[in-house]
Amino acid sequence: MTLEEKDLKYIWHPCSQMKDYEELPPIIIERGKGIYLYDKNGKEYIDIVSSWWCNLLGHCNEKINASIKTQLEKLEHVIFANFSHNGAIELCEELVKIIPKGLTKFNFSDNGSSSVEAALKMAFQYQHQIGNTKKTKFMCLTDGYHGETVGALSVGSLDLYAKIYKPMLMETIHIEAPDCYRCKYNLSREKCNCECFEDAEEKFEKYAEEVSAVIIEPLLQASAGMRIYPPLYLKKLRELCNKYDVIFIADEIATNFGRTGKMFACDHAEISPDIMCISKGLTGGYMPMAITITTDKIYNAFYAEYNEGKAFMHSHTYSGNPLGCSAALAVQKILREHDIINKAKIRAKYLNNQLKEKLEAHKNIGEIRNIGLINAMELVADKNTKEGFDSKLRMGYQIYKKALKRGLLLRPLGNVIYFNPPLIINEEEIDKSINLCISSINDILANP
């Protein structure tokens, strides 16, 4: 049997209709370096989506490798209840220097969904323990995505992931999310006053007494198709949460550590959430790790004698894993010493300019939107009406298959194809990626 055949005999891949693998078998990757992946036959693929947005500084980064190897010789793991280790402590010391002001306490877990679950439970229990016992529900944005465990799915709004499970999910209150490309007010994200925020105001006025927290993806609804909205929306939401005593949870899992051009997406709005979830780029895409970060105010509501029953009884086996911490510490050192985010800003402008110059006029590209190095191209059947392609055509998927043949990993989000590369991508690699992308689009949607 080939490796592909063995894979299909045993493995159920994530977020996949496995029948698709009859036509497109799994690609067996043997090694990676920088922005490139290499399969068992030596064919190279540009990882323009950072392997689901987590690879921050390139594959097999020598400094991250060395940090993990050093740690591996000392300690691989230790129970994190009543025990600790240097790496976790040092990581918190580094992170507290860069996270939004007021966030001080770090609760470790091992993936983004788990971080969100911890945030929801933390907010709920906090409200209960300070006497706000009526505050039992959560608010979220339509078309949001926060993970695929039950709590995280409950505060997500994408039917693709959640619809079939609705009978087992929590009831949540949905605020209409900004949709700047198809703005119902006929405004642009660059010039508007976030008129769409009126739905949030109405929902808060109606439901805030029973809401413990609101959770959002700041500035970028990634799984919804890399939808980008203005920082002003975050400012207004922060004010509304203050007014109604609602906990503000920022899910920065896909936006942290320079993805949006700043260290965190919340930095664009100069606001601090009450709870922030981080993961993905935290370890540079090396190790499963996430952290739910909160304030002294929330932490202190749990601090009591044991028999008062106020402890946060939430745990994960691999919380604070030393190998993950060693990777995360190396990431912070590289970001700082090599001025990675500022350098990425320069390349972000180049990438967006080149994409717009070469693809904006394409008859089936409705919009090219960007924040940081993230660039999303909205595929449309009609550019004037902004009508998207019928989802049954799987237009993004057709382009994805063509791109793979050319050596570009361009995984789509429905009718949206996007670039979200490692922050270390250079201009030559950008040019190559764009040319491969254009050819792949034209294979399916020829531009006259």
Legacy VTK file of the C-alpha trace (Angstrom):
# vtk DataFile Version 3.0
C-alpha trace
ASCII
DATASET POLYDATA
POINTS 448 float
0.000 0.000 0.000
1.115 3.569 -0.681
1.283 6.101 2.138
-1.803 7.751 0.681
-3.690 4.459 0.797
-2.561 3.773 4.360
-3.620 7.279 5.359
-7.103 6.779 3.960
-7.353 3.375 5.605
-6.842 4.833 9.081
-7.194 8.605 9.249
-10.322 10.769 9.433
-9.031 14.215 8.485
-10.346 17.423 10.077
-12.912 19.660 8.430
-13.127 17.406 5.386
-15.656 15.464 3.386
-13.561 12.334 3.120
-15.195 11.356 -0.189
-13.343 14.327 -1.731
-10.133 12.435 -1.013
-11.057 9.896 -3.694
-10.306 12.605 -6.261
-7.693 14.514 -4.240
-5.757 12.095 -2.005
-3.861 13.457 0.993
-0.545 15.086 0.107
2.194 13.445 2.179
4.512 16.164 3.472
8.032 15.092 4.347
9.648 18.338 5.440
9.252 22.094 5.612
11.492 25.145 5.546
10.513 28.801 5.671
7.271 29.329 3.763
7.734 26.055 1.858
6.445 22.531 2.400
7.937 19.576 0.494
6.054 16.376 -0.246
7.488 12.845 -0.373
8.396 13.327 -4.049
10.220 16.595 -3.402
7.531 18.846 -4.861
7.370 22.209 -3.104
4.265 24.025 -1.923
4.123 27.618 -0.760
2.244 27.584 2.541
0.404 30.847 1.896
-2.197 30.056 4.589
0.378 29.331 7.311
-1.020 25.829 7.848
-4.363 27.068 9.197
-2.970 30.447 10.258
-0.650 29.149 12.964
2.801 29.152 11.377
4.099 32.575 12.295
7.824 32.519 11.519
8.247 29.789 8.918
8.600 26.039 9.073
11.602 24.545 10.901
12.771 27.872 12.266
16.255 27.181 13.622
15.863 29.267 16.768
12.533 27.727 17.722
13.920 24.264 16.975
16.905 24.916 19.235
14.731 26.206 22.070
12.530 23.103 22.012
15.555 20.765 21.806
17.137 22.417 24.823
13.927 22.139 26.827
13.416 18.514 25.761
16.623 17.528 27.531
15.391 19.038 30.818
11.624 18.532 31.165
8.933 17.397 28.725
5.873 17.904 30.927
4.719 18.326 34.513
1.309 18.509 36.126
0.384 22.205 36.278
-1.752 22.050 39.434
0.431 23.041 42.400
3.537 22.715 40.179
5.149 25.136 37.758
8.361 25.609 35.794
10.651 28.367 34.571
9.315 28.405 31.014
5.721 29.180 31.978
6.773 31.888 34.401
9.157 33.499 31.910
6.525 33.367 29.166
4.035 35.246 31.329
6.707 37.824 32.129
7.282 38.342 28.400
3.623 38.432 27.426
2.581 40.884 30.115
4.883 43.439 28.466
2.939 43.367 25.192
-0.682 42.422 25.914
-3.392 45.092 26.292
-3.198 47.046 29.532
-4.999 45.542 32.514
-4.636 41.892 31.509
-2.532 40.201 34.174
-3.545 36.595 34.873
-2.789 33.643 32.576
-4.794 30.406 32.413
-3.074 27.840 30.184
-4.743 25.249 27.952
-3.780 23.413 24.778
-5.861 24.743 21.847
-7.999 27.675 20.792
-11.379 26.053 21.418
-10.297 25.125 24.940
-9.192 28.697 25.544
-12.645 29.917 24.497
-14.367 27.348 26.723
-12.304 28.581 29.661
-13.185 32.208 28.848
-16.926 31.481 28.727
-16.892 29.550 31.994
-14.714 32.188 33.632
-17.093 34.985 32.643
-20.174 33.036 33.728
-18.726 32.093 37.105
-17.385 35.598 37.699
-20.813 37.154 37.222
-22.373 34.550 39.527
-19.792 35.097 42.258
-20.184 38.861 42.343
-23.952 38.540 42.643
-25.051 39.000 39.027
-26.848 35.657 39.031
-29.278 36.665 36.279
-26.389 37.070 33.843
-26.316 33.562 32.396
-26.282 34.064 28.607
-23.742 35.034 26.006
-23.768 37.442 23.077
-21.831 36.921 19.873
-21.700 38.210 16.317
-23.458 36.561 13.403
-21.017 34.718 11.132
-18.578 34.402 14.023
-16.366 31.400 14.684
-14.706 30.517 17.982
-13.921 26.818 17.717
-15.686 23.497 17.544
-16.189 22.311 21.104
-19.759 22.665 22.375
-19.410 26.006 24.165
-17.312 27.513 21.391
-19.784 26.315 18.756
-22.628 27.828 20.768
-21.124 31.301 20.455
-20.308 30.756 16.782
-22.808 31.454 14.030
-21.614 29.622 10.945
-24.088 26.927 9.941
-21.359 24.995 8.145
-19.930 24.038 11.532
-22.843 24.405 13.937
-26.228 23.813 12.280
-26.543 20.078 12.826
-25.538 20.402 16.483
-27.969 23.179 17.423
-30.172 20.925 19.612
-27.175 20.342 21.896
-25.862 23.930 21.960
-26.460 26.780 24.397
-28.974 29.451 23.449
-27.096 32.629 22.615
-27.984 36.161 21.536
-26.698 37.112 18.096
-25.687 40.629 17.119
-25.680 41.331 13.398
-22.025 41.459 12.394
-20.522 44.135 10.157
-20.428 43.087 6.510
-18.424 45.874 4.968
-18.280 44.448 1.448
-22.054 44.129 1.248
-22.863 46.982 3.635
-26.613 47.480 3.916
-25.999 51.171 4.611
-24.040 51.521 1.344
-21.008 52.840 3.202
-17.308 51.875 3.154
-15.269 50.604 6.093
-12.742 53.391 5.530
-15.240 56.244 5.970
-18.192 54.973 7.989
-19.135 55.677 11.584
-20.053 52.009 12.152
-23.738 52.688 11.606
-24.205 48.913 11.741
-23.434 49.080 15.466
-27.033 50.074 16.087
-27.991 46.396 16.217
-25.520 45.854 19.059
-27.007 48.821 20.908
-30.516 47.431 20.503
-29.507 43.948 21.650
-27.670 45.270 24.692
-30.592 47.457 25.692
-32.962 44.506 25.391
-30.878 41.637 26.784
-27.899 43.006 28.791
-29.455 42.192 32.177
-29.201 38.482 31.354
-25.871 38.552 29.494
-22.651 37.591 31.250
-20.300 38.222 28.320
-19.978 39.070 24.660
-17.331 37.294 22.581
-15.966 38.568 19.283
-13.138 38.090 16.821
-11.639 41.598 16.855
-11.521 43.287 13.419
-11.337 40.019 11.473
-14.044 37.372 11.180
-11.656 34.846 9.744
-13.743 31.738 9.077
-16.571 33.873 7.695
-14.299 34.698 4.760
-11.712 37.040 6.270
-14.316 39.748 6.823
-12.648 42.921 8.040
-14.396 45.687 9.957
-13.257 49.033 11.454
-11.553 49.514 14.861
-14.317 51.969 15.801
-16.667 48.999 16.219
-14.429 47.664 19.000
-14.314 51.051 20.732
-18.087 51.273 20.738
-18.433 47.713 21.986
-15.984 48.341 24.827
-18.067 51.335 25.933
-21.283 49.324 25.750
-19.813 46.509 27.847
-18.729 49.029 30.484
-22.192 50.580 30.567
-24.042 47.287 31.030
-21.496 45.298 33.123
-20.972 42.749 30.360
-17.622 40.966 30.118
-15.776 41.672 26.865
-14.054 38.525 25.528
-11.648 39.065 22.634
-10.891 35.922 20.665
-7.450 36.874 19.314
-6.553 33.301 18.387
-6.317 34.044 14.655
-5.236 37.682 14.983
-2.513 37.641 17.655
1.210 38.346 17.278
1.287 40.597 14.242
-1.214 38.963 11.901
-3.153 42.238 11.559
-0.121 44.532 11.463
-0.101 45.136 15.222
0.743 42.781 18.049
-2.971 42.240 18.749
-6.062 43.286 16.802
-7.395 45.107 19.881
-4.353 47.408 19.645
-5.812 48.986 16.493
-8.700 50.300 18.606
-6.547 50.977 21.678
-8.920 48.993 23.858
-8.418 46.269 26.448
-10.793 43.326 26.744
-11.693 41.762 30.085
-10.643 38.341 28.813
-8.441 37.558 25.831
-7.868 34.193 24.145
-4.577 33.542 22.347
-3.209 30.482 20.526
-2.075 29.526 16.979
0.940 31.830 16.460
1.680 31.750 20.194
4.147 28.878 19.655
4.892 29.761 16.043
2.693 26.872 14.946
4.942 24.313 16.633
3.088 23.064 19.684
-0.565 22.947 20.801
-0.899 25.723 23.360
-3.427 28.403 24.256
-3.852 30.920 27.045
-6.935 32.634 28.425
-5.766 35.941 29.900
-7.827 38.062 32.267
-7.733 40.906 34.778
-7.027 41.087 38.496
-10.656 42.115 38.976
-11.985 38.862 37.515
-9.255 36.728 39.123
-9.970 38.171 42.568
-13.616 37.074 42.401
-12.343 33.469 42.468
-9.781 34.010 45.233
-11.185 32.663 48.510
-10.953 29.891 51.061
-11.350 26.516 49.354
-14.558 25.618 51.205
-16.303 28.705 49.804
-16.437 26.850 46.469
-15.216 29.762 44.370
-12.225 28.140 42.671
-12.089 27.905 38.892
-12.292 24.109 38.598
-11.192 23.942 34.974
-8.153 22.032 33.761
-6.389 20.482 30.807
-3.811 17.720 31.012
-1.226 19.593 28.972
-1.741 23.035 30.546
1.504 24.991 30.616
3.420 22.313 28.720
7.160 23.108 28.966
7.877 22.304 25.322
5.105 24.651 24.211
6.419 27.357 26.518
9.928 26.956 25.118
8.577 27.447 21.587
6.524 30.466 22.652
9.515 32.052 24.386
11.585 31.640 21.234
8.789 33.252 19.196
8.746 36.285 21.488
12.512 36.640 21.293
12.497 36.469 17.489
9.629 38.960 17.176
11.455 41.392 19.434
15.064 41.015 18.300
14.329 40.923 14.573
11.621 43.598 14.522
9.435 41.102 12.665
6.114 42.937 12.866
7.438 46.255 11.543
9.212 44.487 8.701
6.034 42.552 7.923
4.119 45.841 7.663
6.325 46.884 4.771
5.777 43.601 2.955
2.065 43.792 3.731
1.800 47.011 1.722
3.735 45.440 -1.116
1.541 42.331 -1.114
-1.706 44.275 -1.141
-0.510 46.676 -3.824
0.590 43.818 -6.071
-2.635 41.881 -5.599
-4.743 44.918 -6.400
-2.634 45.836 -9.414
-2.869 42.350 -10.889
-6.259 41.066 -9.755
-8.583 43.892 -8.766
-9.834 44.318 -12.326
-10.634 40.612 -12.724
-14.275 40.175 -13.648
-14.864 37.679 -10.838
-12.944 39.407 -8.028
-15.436 41.563 -6.152
-13.099 42.899 -3.500
-9.526 42.518 -2.292
-9.511 43.417 1.394
-6.572 43.318 3.731
-5.363 43.806 7.262
-1.677 43.232 7.868
-0.417 40.458 5.605
-3.892 38.932 5.435
-5.446 39.530 2.013
-8.815 38.103 0.995
-10.214 37.936 -2.525
-13.994 37.689 -2.756
-15.100 35.590 -5.728
-18.317 36.841 -7.334
-20.470 35.773 -10.253
-21.479 39.383 -10.869
-19.156 42.213 -9.903
-21.847 44.890 -10.117
-24.436 43.196 -7.924
-21.795 41.499 -5.710
-23.637 38.221 -6.166
-21.482 35.313 -5.083
-21.205 31.986 -6.833
-23.652 29.248 -5.889
-21.992 27.352 -3.042
-22.721 24.069 -4.825
-20.226 25.064 -7.520
-17.455 25.075 -4.892
-15.616 27.690 -6.909
-12.985 28.343 -4.243
-12.317 24.619 -3.960
-11.869 24.293 -7.724
-9.229 27.031 -7.632
-7.616 25.382 -4.593
-7.118 22.142 -6.534
-5.525 23.978 -9.457
-3.252 25.894 -7.097
-2.051 22.682 -5.445
-0.973 21.346 -8.832
1.052 24.524 -9.299
2.604 24.337 -5.823
0.503 26.846 -3.875
-1.485 25.926 -0.764
-4.465 28.255 -1.216
-7.158 26.727 0.979
-10.471 28.600 0.394
-13.262 29.787 2.659
-16.274 29.238 0.423
-16.163 31.968 -2.223
-13.132 33.588 -0.628
-9.524 32.749 -1.371
-6.912 34.380 0.774
-3.263 34.915 1.623
-2.257 34.663 5.289
1.444 33.842 5.042
4.129 33.511 7.711
5.359 36.958 8.728
8.811 36.226 7.288
7.664 36.017 3.649
9.783 38.174 1.314
8.936 40.115 -1.848
10.274 37.463 -4.216
8.093 34.852 -2.510
5.118 37.216 -2.633
5.554 37.704 -6.380
5.803 33.973 -6.962
2.697 33.310 -4.852
0.662 35.951 -6.664
1.623 34.623 -10.103
0.647 31.080 -9.081
-2.609 32.396 -7.658
-3.487 34.333 -10.821
-2.831 31.318 -13.026
-4.961 29.117 -10.778
-7.865 31.580 -10.787
-7.697 31.916 -14.554
-7.692 28.145 -14.945
-11.225 28.179 -13.562
-12.424 31.742 -14.189
-10.724 32.928 -17.343
-10.493 36.718 -17.511
-11.148 38.079 -20.995
LINES 1 449
448 0 1 2 3 4 5 6 7 8 9 10 11 12 13 14 15 16 17 18 19 20 21 22 23 24 25 26 27 28 29 30 31 32 33 34 35 36 37 38 39 40 41 42 43 44 45 46 47 48 49 50 51 52 53 54 55 56 57 58 59 60 61 62 63 64 65 66 67 68 69 70 71 72 73 74 75 76 77 78 79 80 81 82 83 84 85 86 87 88 89 90 91 92 93 94 95 96 97 98 99 100 101 102 103 104 105 106 107 108 109 110 111 112 113 114 115 116 117 118 119 120 121 122 123 124 125 126 127 128 129 130 131 132 133 134 135 136 137 138 139 140 141 142 143 144 145 146 147 148 149 150 151 152 153 154 155 156 157 158 159 160 161 162 163 164 165 166 167 168 169 170 171 172 173 174 175 176 177 178 179 180 181 182 183 184 185 186 187 188 189 190 191 192 193 194 195 196 197 198 199 200 201 202 203 204 205 206 207 208 209 210 211 212 213 214 215 216 217 218 219 220 221 222 223 224 225 226 227 228 229 230 231 232 233 234 235 236 237 238 239 240 241 242 243 244 245 246 247 248 249 250 251 252 253 254 255 256 257 258 259 260 261 262 263 264 265 266 267 268 269 270 271 272 273 274 275 276 277 278 279 280 281 282 283 284 285 286 287 288 289 290 291 292 293 294 295 296 297 298 299 300 301 302 303 304 305 306 307 308 309 310 311 312 313 314 315 316 317 318 319 320 321 322 323 324 325 326 327 328 329 330 331 332 333 334 335 336 337 338 339 340 341 342 343 344 345 346 347 348 349 350 351 352 353 354 355 356 357 358 359 360 361 362 363 364 365 366 367 368 369 370 371 372 373 374 375 376 377 378 379 380 381 382 383 384 385 386 387 388 389 390 391 392 393 394 395 396 397 398 399 400 401 402 403 404 405 406 407 408 409 410 411 412 413 414 415 416 417 418 419 420 421 422 423 424 425 426 427 428 429 430 431 432 433 434 435 436 437 438 439 440 441 442 443 444 445 446 447
